[in-house]
């Protein structure tokens, strides 16, 4: 196989390009224009840097409206029948409603409407309000008015815990003062948690009521009348007269008149009830170190800056602490700003290392001055991008930071091509002015096309719907802004700088020729290195790379067959679970919640005692977690000694990194007490934390019997072990004799939804609950699945009262009976009174001690005629089991089972396959008549793949159209886009080598890769086509690949180098950014090799196909942009035989320029 002699590429086709006219020439020749533009871009970036908001994730759009109705003390079943079943059908069929979630709970109904993305929420709210108004008149009389609220984004900033030896009212007064101060400092939302509101309790004597023929409703009405404050007119036009209601005191309420007796005496509330101001003994209460506490939860709005607001909070705490009463402590916990700042600094450090690698490659491959001015484009483009981000309302968050890091290498791609070509033109004899201007003019087409493919690939991510769009929109906008800024910089700023750099090089050359030598030893060393590196690179390019390309052209068919086999093998590996798939990587945060339920008959004191026992055991839990974590690290280190050959470098790195962690943890175990691993720990009675529903098996929802312990640990990079290691000791927590159940939940960054979520749909709630208990048993028997529970707890046993025939004859109905019974059994809120420290409610109820079976049997109800009738003569009672929650989605009853899934042992698909293998799903459907749906991440995964497929196809179609425009051919883009499947191979290889799981962010990275990986091919194919006008096809292919070796390597290495530090990051908080980085680094790395070797082979194959088609008389228009030669019509088989013979002989039809369809013109001189 003869190798043609290499002829350096000459810019002979530039005769039509003017070096003196046009906008590029203006900016290159003007003394200050390029620098003014650069300074403006930098100034925009500096201004934006100090004004951009910082936050954890972007402000997610909330296309959700919630409708709430309260019906005090009504059981969930009644709420469902009387409110949900009326309201839900009216809302389900409104325009743009995607799903309707309805929940009937004891005392309230909540209906949440999820709207399609892009819905006008103001119009949607108006539609919802109209639908609510249409049915609200049919609600029970004592139900509250429905509230309609559009969900607003509220990102947590941090929380403040206030505790001390004060009573609850004293702590609440401090909390309210701090809340008001923080709101005054500009914080948007400060919520008080764990503070029970005082109330005026009116406990009536049921004997006295019966003796006087009164009901609790009469007392409530009397208090409400007394509380009215009404205008009574004006006096002489100068003064108004009003009637003053009751004061907000227990004495004033007790003095309220109920009615007058026949003798004229007045029956007052104090005659039939005991009135006192109290703090309720039930409800949520927080305890810190054995003392009562109150929490302030602080959230920011859409315009808030998390880090700045946290600084305000910290400054305020430092200022207010000295003014608090003795022994009152203030703790700042759950600080999201620390997470944000930590990740910002983490990504900043990776960005610095990435920039250093990019600069190293630039100075390695290019002249120092050229490399310097190309490198200047990085900060200039980043600065301009920050300005664009500020103008578009974006923020500094995890996703925009990742996009900026991703862009570090991409930014210089444009400048590398333009600067390297200008450098080449200067070496060919062009003046600095001509080289700088013509370099920009000649490269504007291919560089703009290359940028366009990347813009399109990332731009389509903006339109990814749903939750995924929330993750990808900021990435898309940021990368597109960077690319546009880099185009502006490389075409309007760089030519001017290149002009001065080339002039400086000419001065240096003249100085050397005049015998003056180098100005400094540093310049001499740089020149020596440059000369030797360039000579070595030329040797590689001419002596090694050209023969390699020639061989790939000669063996093009076996090569393409091998590549196709590799791609198919990679697809097969993914289909069989290598590398493993995990839809969403959720970095854990530092919080663990332990939830408990006490048995029926326990007291609030029992619950608090169990919480104290658990708190006292936490140091022992931490000690066990350390030992467990140390063992796990040693097992990982041992496992890293084994593996495939291709993972040897990564396994070597892992062993070293794991040894560092082992040393740190061993030192911590020896020298740091376990208590130091705990930032803050407190307990709550009457509430739960994390994601625990408490549904499975629990028989009560009495808040006094529910508890939660929250443990916030120091950062994992400090403590080393995972919160998962803390779970192994939970079973050894000392247990109170009246403890019913204990469960734990970790918290994760970016959301607390369960990793495994299965919905049971259809049938009545009783059937669904039985099926849920059965499914929970199945799940807890699967390895890797833990803490399975459903979201529908049992309620207390209910006595269902139905109006008897006799009662109906007396004029009673369900509404009147229910209202009177509720006033006797549950009490009612008579009125809410306003006073200086807030609002206080007046609650009227019967003494609970009097509510016995005999009390119910002897209770009198009043008919519409006012006649007292015994309850037993009006209603019939039936005892049924009740539920505290009844849930539905889109009109179908449902119960959801959630569980923790250890993804080291399997994913959701594995669990679903296991359930099907043992017949669990079919059993649930046949025995209980319910349907089983995998939701949560499983449902999101299904939606994602549909959207991802659409987005990927759109991206590929748009890239194809751009390439067809650039090459003026519908066939030539096939050569370029054939590289994309090799990017997929690189993605799989990268995840295998690094032991990472594929995730949806890996695929998002692949979409972006499709635009990046074709960029080098565009310029390469363009060079081959330009050479083909002057040389034979084979020579053009080989020499064109050799011409573009340096810029192709450099553009790829800078992009890879910018992301390389991130893929070796061991910090927990960077783990979810590693998969997309691996996709681009390995996909682009393998794609670069493929571009340089496979693209020439593909070009040759396409030439073979064209030759066969043309020689057989088939018309192919616009394929090679060459004049089609006139061949006699010949059989296709004969044409194929000719091409095969030429290939076997190592020649091509157009090896001899004399046989080319176009004879090569005589090359003009460079100065022409």
N, C-alpha and C positions, 0 to 999 in steps of 0.2 A: 504494500500500500504506500504509494508515493505521497510524501507530505509536501504541499506547495510551499514555495519560498514566502516568508512573511514580508509583506509590504506594509509599512506603517500607514495608518489611516491619515488621509490628508483632507483638510476641510475644503475640497474642491467645489462642493455644491453650495458654497456660501456667496457665490457671486451675486445672487439676487438679494442678499441680505445687506442692508445698509448699516454702516457703523456710525453714521453721523446724524441720523434723523430718528425721531420717535421719542416717546416719553422716557424710555430707558436711557437714551443718550442724554436727555436733559438732566436726569438725576445723577448720571455718572460724571458728566463734565462740570456741572454746577459746583461751585466751591463749597456751598453749605447745605444744599437741598437734602442730600442723603442724611446728613447729621441732624438737621432739624427734624426730619421725619423720625429718625431713631430716638431723639430726645423726647419728642411728643409721645411715642410709644412707651418709653421708660417712665415718663411723668404720669401717664395714665395708670401704669402698673403700680407706681408708688402710692398714688392717691387711693387706688382700689385696695391695696394691701392693708391700709389703715382703716378702711371702711367696710370691707367685706365681713359678713357675719360668719361666725364659726358655729358649727353644730355637729351632732353625731351623724345623722342621716339627713337627706333632703326633706323639705316640707312635703309630705305625701298628701296628695289631693284626697279629700274625704267626700266621696260621692255617696253619702249615707245620711238618712234622716231617721230620727228616733221619736216615737210617739209613746208617751207614758201616761198611765191613768192609775191613780191610787184609790183603793177601796179598803179602808182600814179594817183589819182583822178578818177579812173575808178569806176563806180557804181557796187554795189554788184552783180546785175544781169549779167553784162558784165563779171565780174571776174568769176562768176560761169560757164558761157557758154564757155569762152575762155581758162580758166585754169583748174578749178576744174573738169569739165566734161572730159577733156583730161587726167588729171593726176590720178584721183581717181580710174578708172578701172584698170590702170596699177599696182597700188599699192595693191589693195584689194586682189588679188589672189597670192601674194607672199607667200613663205613658212613660216609657223608658225605665220601668222597674225591672231590674234583673232578678232579684230574689227578695223574699219577705221572710224574716225570722221573727217568730212570735213566742213569747214566754209568759205564761200565767204563773205567778208566784203567790204565796200567801200575802195578801194585802195589796198587790199591785199587778198591773199588766204592762208589758213592754213589747212594742213591735218595732223592729228595725228594718228599714227599707234600703236595700242596696241598689243604686241606680247605675245605668250604663255609663261608661267613661265618657266625659265630655258633656254630660247633661247640664242644662241650665238649672242650677240648684235653687235659684230664687223662684223660678216658675214651678219647679218641682215642689217646693215648700208650699206655695200657694195651692197647688192641686191637692196636696195632702191635707192641708187645713180645711179645704172645701169638703173633702171626703169625710173628715172627722166630724165636721159640723152637721153633715147629713144624718149621722147615726147617734150623735152624742145625746140627743133627747131621749133615746131608748136605754141609756145607761141607768143603773140603780140610782135612786135619789141621793144616797149618801156617798156616791162615788165622786171623786174630785173631777174638775175639768181636765180635759186632756191637754198635755203640754207637747208641743211640736218643736223639735230642735234639730238644726242642721249640725252635724258633727264638725267640730273645728279641731285643727291640729294643735295639740299641746304637748310639746316635747319636754320631758323632765329635765330639770337643772340639778336639783339636789333636795335634800330634806333636812330639817332641823328637829332634834329631839330635845324637849325641855322636861326636866325631872327635878324633883326635890321633895323635902318633907313638908309639903303644903297640902291643903285640901284641894279637891278638884276645882272648886271655883277660883281659888287663888292661882292655880296653874293656868286655868283658862283665861284669867284676866291678863296674865303675862303673855300668853300666846296671842291673845287678841291685840295687845299693844304691839307686839313684834310684827304681827301680820300687817297692821295698819302702817307701821314704819316702813316695812319692805315695799308695800304698795306705793307709799309715798316716794320711795327711791326709784320708782319706775318699773318695778317688776309687775308683770301682767296678771299673774294668777298665784295666789297663796291660799292653800286650803288647810283648814284645821282638821286634824284627824285624831280620833280617840277622846274627844271632849264631849261629854254628854250634856245636853241642854237641860237647865233646870225647868221645872214645871210646877204649876199649882195643882195639887191633887185634891179632888173633892171626893172623898170616900163616903158614900151614902149608907145609911142604915136601912136595910131592906124591910125590916119590921116596921120602922117608922113610916116608910113610904107606903106600905100596904095599909097601915092604919089610917093614913091621910088620903088614900086613894090616888097617890101620885106615882109617877114612873121616873126613871133616870132622865128620860127625854124632857120631862117638865122642868127638871133642874137645869139641864143644859140650855133650854130655851130661855129660862129666867136670867141666867148669867149672861147669855148673848144679848138679851134686851138691855140689861143694865150697862153693858159695855159700849152701847151705841153712843156716838158723839155726833149729834145732828144739829144743823143750823135751824134757828127758830124765827128768823126774820131780822129786821133792823129797827132801831129806835131813833126816830127823828131824822133818819137819813145819815146820821153821823156815827152811830154805833151799831154793830151787829150783835144779835143775841143768839147764843147756841146753848144746847143742853149738853152738860158734861157727863160722860160715862164713868164707869168704875175705874179706879186706879189699879195699877198692875201689882196689887198686893193681895196676900191671902186674906187679910182682914176685910178689905173692900169686897172681895168675892163672897166671903161668908155673910156679909151684910145684905147681899142681893135679895130682893123680895120675890117670892115664888107666887103667892096669891094671898088674898084676904079671906079670913074665916067669916062665918055668918055673923059673928058678934063684933066684927070690925077689926079684930086683931090680925096681925100680919104674920104669915108663915115665911120665915127667912131660910136661906140655905143652911145657916148654922143650926137650925132646929132639927134638920134631918140628916146632916152630914158633918164629918170632920174635915176641915179645910187646913192645908199646910203646904208650905213651899218645900220641895224636895229635889234631890238629884236622883234620877231613876237608878235602881239597883241593877238593871239589866242593860245590855248594849255593850258596845266595844270599849275596852279600857286597855291602855298600854302600861306596862311595868318595866322599869329599867333599874337593875340592881336592887330589886325588891321595893322600889318606891314608885308611886304613880307618875305617869309621864304623858305628854301630849306631843304630837308630831305636826310639823308644818311641812306640807308638800308644795314645792315651788316649781312651777312650770312656765315655760316661755311661750310667747306667741309666735306667729309666723315671721315677725320682724325682729325677734329677739336674738341676741348673741349669747350663746351659752357660756363661753369663757368670760366675757365681760360681766355678765350677770352674776357668775359665781364669785368674781372678785368683789362685786358689790356686797354679796352675802357675807363673805369672809371678813370684809372690813366692818360690816355692821355688827357681826358677832363679837369681834374684838372690841368694838366700841360699847356694846350694850352689856357685856358680861360683868364688868365692874359695878354696874348699877343694879344688878339683881339681888334679891334677898340672899342671905347666907345659905350655903349648901345647895343652892339651885344651880344645876349644871346645864350647859347647852352643848349638844354634840351635833356636828355637821356630818351627815352620812349619805349614802347612795348618791355620791357626787358624780354625775354624768360628765361634768366638765373635765374631771380628771381623766376619764376614759378618752374623751375627745383630744385633750391636750397630749396625753400619752401617745395616741395614735398619730397625731399631727407630727410630734417630734420623731416618732419611729419612721414615718414615711419621709420626713425631712432628711433624716440621716441616710436612709436608703437613696434618696434623691441626690444627696451630695456625693455618695460613692458612685452612683450611676453617672453623674456628670463627669467625675474624675475618669471613669473608664472611657466615656465618650471622647473626652479631650485626649486621652492617651492614644486612642485609635486615630484621631484626626492628626495629631502631631507625628504619629508613626508613618502614616501613608502619604501625608501631604507636606508641601513646603511650609516652613514655620509661619510665615506671614499669611499664607492662604489659610492654613489651619486656624490661626488666631482669629481672622475675620469671619470665618465660618462659625467658629465657636461663639463669637459675639452674638450671633443670631439666637442662641439659646435663651439668655436672659431677656433679650429684646422681645422675642416672640412670647415668652412666658409673661412678661410685663403687659404686653398688649392683650393677651388672653385674660389676665386678671381684670383689666379694664372692661373687656367685653362681658365677663362674668358679672361684674358689678352692674353694668347697664342692663343686663337681662334678669337681674334679681336672683342670681345664683349665690351660693355660699361656699365657704371652705368646709368640706365634709369628707367623710371617708371615700366617697366615690369620685368627687372632683379631684381630690388629692391623687388617687390612683390614676385617674385619667391624665393628670399632669406628669406623673412619673412615666406612664406609658408613652407620653409624647416626647420625652427627653431625647430619645434616639430618632424619632420620626421627624422632629423639628429640623434637624440638620440634613435630612435626606435631600431636600430641595437645594439647599445651599451647597452641598457636596457636589451635586451634579453640575450646577452652574459654575461654582468656583473651580472645580477640577477641569471643566471644559475651557474656561477662560485661561487657566494655566497652560493647558495643552495648546491653545491657539497662540499664546505668547511664545511658546517653545517653537512653534512652526513659523515664526517670523513676523507675526502681527505686532503692531505697536501696543503698548498698555491700554491706550484708549480704545483701539479697535477690538482687542481681545476681551476687554471687560464688557463692552457694549454688545458685540456680536455674540459673545458667549451667552448673555441673557436673552438676546433676540432668538438665537438658534435653539435654545433649550426651553423657551416658553411653552411650546407645544407639548413635548413629551413630559416635561415636569408638571405642567398643569393637568395633563391627562392622568399622570400617576397620582397627583394629589386628589383629583376628582374620584378615582376609584376608592381611595381611603376614606374620603368624605362620604361617599355613598355607602360604603360598608358600615361605617359607624353611624351615619345619619339615619339609616333605617331602624337602628336600635331605639331611636326616639319614639317610634310608633309602636313599639312592643306594648301590648295592652296590659291592663291589670296591675297587680302588685309588681310584676317584673318590669313594667315600664317605669315604676317609681325608682327602681335600681338603675336602669340603663339610660334614662333621659339625661341626667346630669353628665354621665360619661360621654354620651353622644355629643351634647352641646359643647362640652369642654374640648374634646378632641377636634371637632370641626373648627372651633374658634382658634385653636392652636395652629391647625393646618393653614387656615386663611391668613393668620398673622405671619406664619413662616413664609408663605408665598409673597406677601407684601414686602417682607424684609429681604428675601433673596433676589427679588427683581428690581427693587427701588433703592434699597440701602446697600446691599452687597456689591453691586457693580461699581459704585463710587469708591468703596473701600478697596476692591480688587484693583481698580485703576491706580490708586496710590501705592498699594502693595507691589504691583508689577513695576511701577516706576522705581520704587526703592530697590527692587531686585536688580534692575538695570544699572542703577548707580553703584550697587555693590559689585556687579560684574565689571563695570568700567574701572572701579578702584583696584580690583584684582588684576585686570589686564595692565593697569599702569604700574604694577609692581609694588603697590602700597600694602598688600596683604590684608589679613582680616583685622577688624577693629579691636577685637578682644579674643582671648583664648576660648571663651565660651562660643563665639561665632565660629571659630575654627573647628571646635569639637562638634558643633551642630552640623557644619558643612561636611565634615568627614563622615559623620553618622549618616547624613542624608545620602551622600554619594554611595556609601557601601550598601545601605538598605535598598536604594533604588537599583543598584547593580544586582543585588541578590534577588530582588523582586522581578527584575527583567529576566534573569536566568530562569526563575520558576515559571514566569509567564510564557517565555519562548520555548524553553527546553523541556519543560515538564507539562505545563497546562495545554499548550497547543497540540502535542501528540495525544493527550488524553481526550481532547475534544474531537480530534480526527478519528480516534478509535471509536468514540461514541457515535459519530456519524456513520462510520463503516459498519458497526455492529448495532445499528439503531433498532432493528426489529427484536433481537434477543433482549436488548436493554429495556425497551418498552414493555416487553412481555414480563420481564422480571419485576419491573416497577408495578405493573398491574397485579402481579401475584402478591407483592408486599402489601399493596393497598387492600386487597381482598382479605389477606391474613389479618391485617389490623382491624378491619370491620368485624371479622369473625371473633377476634379476641374480645372486642367490646361486647358483642352479642352474648358471649359466654361468661361475662363478668370479670374480665381482666383488661384494664384495671377496674376495681370496684366502683360502683356508682352510688353517690349520695347526692340527692337532689340539691339540698341547701346545707352548706357548712355553717354551723352556728357556733362561733366562739363563745365559750362559757364566760360569764362574768363571775364575780367573787361572792355571790350571795346564795345561801342555802336556806330554804324554808322547811320547817318541820311542823306538820299539822296533826292535830289529834282530836279525837271525839270521845267523850265520856259516856258511860251507859246511862240509860234512863234511871232517874232516882238520885243521881249524883248532884252535887251542888256547885255553885260558882267557886266556892273555896276549894273543893276537890280539884277543879280544873286548874286553878292557880297553883295548887300544891304540886300537881304533875308538871306544870311548866317550870317551877322552881327546881324540881328534881332533874329535869332535862338540862336546864341551864348549868347546874352544878356539875353535870357529867361532860360538858363540852370540852374542857381541857383533855380529858381522857380520850374523847373522840378525835381530837386533833392529833394526839400522840399516836393513836392507832392509824390515822390517815397518813401520817408521816412514814410510819413503818411500811404501810401498804404501798405508798408511792415509791419508796426506795426499792422495794421488791419489784415493782412494775418496771422501774427504770433499768434495773439489772437484767430483767428478762428481755426488755427491748434491746439492750446492748448485746446480749448473747444472740438474739435473733438476727441482729445486724451483721453477725459474722457469717451468716449463710444467705444465699440468694443467687440470682442469676449473674452471669459474668458481666452483663452490661451495667449492673448496678454497683460494681466494685467502687468507683469513685464516690458515689453517694453514700454507700455503706461505710466507707472509711471516714467520711465527714461526719456521719451520724454517730459512729462509735466515739469520736472525739467530743462531739457536742454532748452526748449522753454522759460521758465521763465527767465533763464539767458540771452537769446537773447533779450527778451522783455525789461529787465532792461537795457541792454547795449544800445539798440536803443533809449529808452526813455531818457537815459542820453546823448546820442549823439544829439538828437533833441534839448534838453534843453541847451547844453553847447558848441556845435561845429557848426560853421556856415556852411551852405550848400556848400559854395565854397571849403571847405576843403575836401569834398568827391571827388573832381575832381583833378586827378594827372596832366593831361594836356588836352588841348582842342585846336583844330585848324581846319581851314576850307580849302577846296580846290575848285577851280573853274576849270572846264574842266575835271573832273574825278569823279568817283564814288567809294564808299568803301563798304566793306562787300560783300554780295551776291546779291545785288540788280541789276537786269538786266535793269530795266527801260523800259521794253518792253510793258507792258500793257497800252494801251491807249495813249502813248506818240506819238507825231507826228513829232518829230525832234530829231536829234542826233548832233546838233551843239554843240561843246564842250563849247562854251561860255554860253550855256543855261543849263549846267549840273553842279550840285554842291554837295558837301559832307561835312558834319561836323563830325569829329571824336572826341568822348569823351571817355577818359580813366579814369576810377574810381579807387579809392583805393581798396584793396583786400576785398572780400565779408566778410571774417571773421572779418574785421574791421568795415565796413559800415553796416553789418548785412543783409540789404535787397538785393533782387535780381535785376539784371538789367532789368528783366521783369517788375518790378514795375515802371521802368522809362518810359515804353511805355504808361502807362495809361494817362500821361499828354501831349503826343505828339500832340494830336489833338488841344490843346489850344495854340500851338506855334503861335505867330503873323505871319500873312501871307501877303506877298506882293501882290498887285493887279494883277501882271502878273505871279503869281505862278500857275503852271499847276497841279503839284502833288508832294506829299511828302511821303516817305516811310522810315522805319527804319529796321535795322538788328542788332541782337546780334551776337557776335563772340563766338565760342566754341573751347575749347581745343581739339586738334586732328583733326581739319578740319572744314571747313565752308560750307560744302554741306548742302543743304536744307533738313529738316527732312521729307518733302513730295515732291516727284518729279514724275510728270506724263508726259510721252512723247506721243505726237500725231504724228502718222507716216502715210505716204502715201499721194498722191494727190499733188496738186500744193501749193505753199507757201500761196497764197490768201485763199484757202480753209482751210489750217492749221491755219492761223491767225484767221479766223472767228470762227473756232472750239475752238481755245485757248481762245478767248474772252468769248465765251459761257461757257467754263469749268471754267474760272476764276470767273464768276458770280455764278456758282453753288458752288464753293469752299468757297467763301466769305460768303455764306449763311449757312455754317455748323459751329456749335459751336466748338470752340477750334482751328479753322483754321483762319489764318490771313495773311495779306500781300501777297496774291496770285498774281502772275504776270508771264508773259511768257518772253522768252529770245530773242524774235525777234521784235525789234522796227520798226515802220514804218519809211521809208525814205522820202526824199523830192519827190515831183512830178517830174517825169522824162519825157523828150522829147526824144523819141526813133527815131533816124534818120536811114532810110533805103534808100539805093541807088536806085534811080529811073531807069527806062529803059533808059532814055536819058543819065543819068549819067554813066550807064554801057557802053553805046555806045561810050562815050567819054574816056573810059579807067579807070574810077573810080571804086574802090571796097571799101568794108567796112573798110578794114585796112587803106588804104590811106586817106579816108575821116575822120576816127576816129583820126588818128595821127595829121592831120592838124587842125581839130576842137579843139583837146585837147591843142595844142600849143596856140591857140587864146583864149580859154575860161579858161583853168585851168593853163596854164603856164607849165614850165618845169624846171628841174634842169640842168643848163648848165654844171656845173663842181663842184667838191668839191676841195677846195684849202687847203693846209696845211700851218699852221703858228705856231709860238712858243706856243701859248695857246691852240692849238688843231686844229680841222678841221672846216672850214666854207664853207657853200654852196652858190652858186650863182644861184638865182632864177629869171627866166625871165617870166614876166606876163604882160598882158594888163591891163591898168587902169580899175578897176571894175566899176567906174562911167560911163565909155563909153560902157559897155556891156548892151545895151538896146535892145528892140525888133528890132528897125531900124538897129542897128549894126549887128545883126544876119542876117537880110534880105539882107543887102548889102555886106555881107562878100564874098570875092573872094577865091575860091579854085583853085589850080593849077593842071592841068591834067598831065599825064605822059609826054606829049609833051611840057609842060611848058606854056600852054595857060590858062589864068585866066578865070574862069567860076563862075557865081554867085551861091551861095550855094542853093538857092531856085530852081535852074535848075538841081541840081545834086541829091538832096535827098528829100524824103517826110517825114514829121514829124508826129508822133503819141504821144499823151499825155497819160501816164500810171502812176498808183500809184506804187511806188517802196518800197523796203525794204532795210534797212541798213545791214541786215545779212540774209544769206541763209545757212541753216545748213542741214547736212545729216549724216546718220550713215549707213555704209555698203551699200551705194548706194541709200538709201531711204530718201526722204526729211522728215524733222521732226521739230517740235517746242516743247520745254519743258516748262511746267508750274511748278513752284516751289512755296512753301508756308511754312510759319511757322506753326508748329503743337504743341499745348499745350498738352503734353502727360499726364497731369493730367486729361484731359477730353477725351482722347482716343488715339489710335495709328493708324498707317497707315491702318491696316486691318479694323478698325472701319470706317475710311473715305471711303475706297473702298466699304464696305458693304452699307454705306449710299448712295453713288452715284448710286449703283446698285438698291437700293430700290426705289429711286425716278426716275429711268429710265434714268439718265443722260448719262451713258455710251452708252446705246443703241441708244439714241437720237443723240449723236455725231457721231456714226458709220453710222447711217442711213441717217442723214441730210447732213453730210459733207463728207461722204465716207472715213473717216480716222479710223485707229485702235488706241486703247488706251492701253498704257503699263505703268504699275507702275514701276518706276525705282528708282534710288538713293538707299535709304535704303531698299526699298521693293525688288528691284532686288538683292541687296547684301544678303538680308535675304533668298531669294529662293536659291541662290548659296550656302549660308552657310549651310542650312539644308541638301542639297545633300552631301556636303563635310563632314559635321559633322556626318551624318549617316554612311558614309563609314568609317570614322576614328574610330567611336565608335565600329562598328562591327569588324574592324581589331584589335582594342585594346582588345576586349572581346575574340576574337579567339586566340590571342597570349597569353593572360593570361590563357586561358583554356589549351593550349598546355604546358605551364610551369607547371601548376598544375598537368596535366596528367603525366608529367615527374617526378615530385616530388613524387606523390602518387603511381606511377607505375600502374595507373588505369585510364580508360576513364570514369568511373562512379563517382568516389569519388570527382572530381572537382565540380560536380553539387552541393554538399553540401556547398562548399565554395562560389561558385558564386551565390547561391540562396540569399546571403546577399545583393548583389548589388542593386536589386530593392528597398530594404529598404533605400538605400542611396538616391534614387530619392524621397522617401517619406520625408526623412529628409530635402532635398533641398526645397521641397514645403513648409514644415512646417516652416523652417527658414525664408523664404521670407514672409510668412503670418504673423508670429509673429512680424517681424521687419517692416512690411509695405513696403517692398522693391519690386520693379518690377523684374521679371525674364528678363535676358538679355542674349546675346550670351556668355558673360563672365561667366554667371552662368553655362551654359552648358559646357564651357571649364573646369570650376572647377569640373563638374561632371565626365568628362573623367578622370581627375587626381584622383578623388575620387574612381573610379573603381579599380585602382591599390592599393590605400591605404587601402581601407576597407576590402580587403581580406587578408591582412597580418596577422592579429590576428588569423583568421580562420586557416591559414596554420599551425601555431605552435600548436593551440588547437587540430586540427584533428590529427596532428602527435602525440601529447601526448596521445590522446584517443587510437589511433592504437597501440602505444607502450604498454600502459596498458592492452589492449585487449589480449596481448600475455600471460599475467599473471593473468587476472581476467575474470569474466564474462563480456559480452558486456554491460549490464546495469550498473554494477559497474564501468566499465572502463569509460563510458560516464560521469557518475556523478562525479567520482573522478578526471577524466581528466579535466573537466571544473573547478573544485575547484582548481586544481593545477595551472591552467593558469590564475586565476582571477587577481592576482596582476600584472603580466606583461601585460596582456591585458588591464586592466584599466590604467596602467601607460603609455603605449605607446599611447593609445588614448588620455588620458588627456594632455600629453605633446604636441601633435599635436594641439589639441583644444586650449590649453592654449596659444600656440604661436600665434594663429590668433585671439583670443578673443578680444584683445584691438582694433583691426582694425574694427571689426563689430560694435563697439560702437563709432567709430570716427565720429564726427559731422562736420569736415572740409569739405567744398565743394570739395576740390581738391582730397579727398580720396573716393568720392562716387562711382566712377566706379570700385573700387577695393573691395567694400563691397559685391556685389552679389557672386563672386566666393568664398570669405571667408565664407559667410553664407552657401554656398553649402557644403563646406568641414567640417565646424564646426558642423552643424546640421546633415549632412549626416553621418559623422563619429560618432557623439554622439549617434544617434539612432542606427547606425550600431553596435556600441560596445555592447549595450544592446541586440541587436539581435544576435550577435555572441555568447554571453554567454548563451543565453536562446534558441534561435531558432536553432543554429548550432547543439547542442546536440539532439534536437528533429528531425532535418533533418537526422542526422546520424542514429537515431533509425528507422526512416521511411525507409531509404535506406536499413537498415538491414532487416526490415520487407519484403520489396520487394524482396530482395535477397533470404530470406527464402522461400517466396512463389514460386519464380522461381525455386529454387533448389529442393524444395519438390515436385514440379510438373515435375521434370526431365529436365527442361530447363537449358542448359549449359550457365553459365555466367563466362567468363574468366577474371581474373585480376580485380575483383571488390573489394575484401577486402584484397587481398594479404594473404589469409588464405587457408589452404588445404580444398577443398570442401568435406563435409561429404557425405557418401554414403547413400542416402535416397531412399526408394522404390518409384517407380513412383506412384504418387497419383493425383487425379483430382485437378485442380487449385482451384476450389470452396472449396474443403475440406481443402486445405492448408490455404486459406484465413480465413476460419472459425476457424482453430486452432490458428492462430496468433491473431485474434480478441478476442478469449477466453482468451488467455494469457494476452493480453493488459487489458481486463476488470478485470482480477484477480490481476493486478499489478505486474505481473511477465513477464519474457521473456524466450525464449527457452534456452538461455545460462546463466540464472541467477545462476545456480549451476555450479561452475567450473568443477565439475566432468563430466558434460554433454558437455563441450566445445570440439570442434574438436581437440584442442590441450590441453593437461593437462599442467597447469602452472609449470614451473621448480622451483626447490627449490632456493630461492633467495640467492646468495652468499653474503658474508660480504662485506662492503664497501671497505675494504682494499685489496680485492682480485684483 
